[in-house]
């Protein structure tokens, strides 16, 4: 009876090792997925912010041109 018990125990240990490997791989994939989600979120936020910055720069250029009398005041 000892031999089948050892065989079953060996198989269980082998399966446990494989499960540990899978767990590590899933954790690694979760980390990578989180990084991808954060990157994608930053891309979604970037265009409106860039537009606001361009509007601000345009207003500054308009004020500078008016001070230098390069354009007529509005």
HUHU-V795612 format. One record per run of one state. SS is the DSSP state (helix for helix, strand for strand, loop for the rest). FROM is the first residue (numbers start at 1). LEN is the number of residues. If there is no record, write none. Layout:
# HUHU-V795612
ss/from/len
SS/FROM/LEN
SS/FROM/LEN
This chain:
# HUHU-V795612
ss/from/len
loop/1/1
helix/2/66
loop/68/7
